[in-house]
Amino acid sequence: MSARRDAFNQGDIVSSLRRQARSFRPVMMLIYTPLVVVFAIVVVVRIGTGVAMADLTRDALQVAGAPVYTGVLATLGGLLWAATAAICLFGYAVIRGQPRRDGGARFLLAGGLVTTLLMLDDVFMFHEIVFPRYLGISENVVYTLIAAVLVWFVVAFHTAIPRTDFLFLVLAFGAFAFSLGIDRTESINPFPATYLLEDGAKLFGLINWAAYFWLASIRAVGPRSPDSG
């Protein structure tokens, strides 16, 4: 009897896996295609530049042989960017398609996409290294584009933002501006702890950015949601 039950359970599991494979085929295509693209880019870069494959796939600290504490604030910042983007996009997925929450869905989608853009720029150092060194695009141009995206977000959702706990958004913008100011005046400012001020202010801004969208997501998926107007 026990052998029959085990055989039935195994057969049921296999059938369930087959049904899931058929049902989730579009989802699997959606999540696996970017992974394949990333692998393809790594291979192309390896062939085209001769860079060691390990340098493209291993952890940066291992490649550089740096101590584990190297860039700890930057690592925490990357985690905060990713968590915030995930919160926004998950909230969007929960309420999208609901007419009474359409404004909140657009708000969270925009917040998630803007956060993702900022995360990619920060984690992969687009404005500091990639664009200036490899594409010949000035760092100031990249900063201008990022500022334009943030201004667009504020203007596009100027009716939604006052209905949220925007204190944290104001604090985030203030901290980011302070960090940028320290960065742009690094060669002339008299502060002895320049990097702590710059990176500490950015991390403070990120915490407020994450708190703002966390609270906004809670409001959006609750009884009342922001309306983009």
Secondary structure, 3 states (H helix, E strand, C coil): CHHHHHHHHHHHHHHHHHHHHHHCHHHHHHHHHHHHHHHHHHHHHHHHHCCCHHHHHCCHHHHHCCCCCCCHHHHHHHHHHHHHHHHHHHHHHHHCCCHHHHHHHHHHHHHHHHHHHHHHHHHCCHHHHHHHHHHCCCHHHHHHHHHHHHHHHHHHCCCCHHHCCCHHHHHHHHHHHHHHHHHHCCCCCCCCCHHHHHHHHHHHHHHHHHHHHHHHHHHHHCCCCCCCC
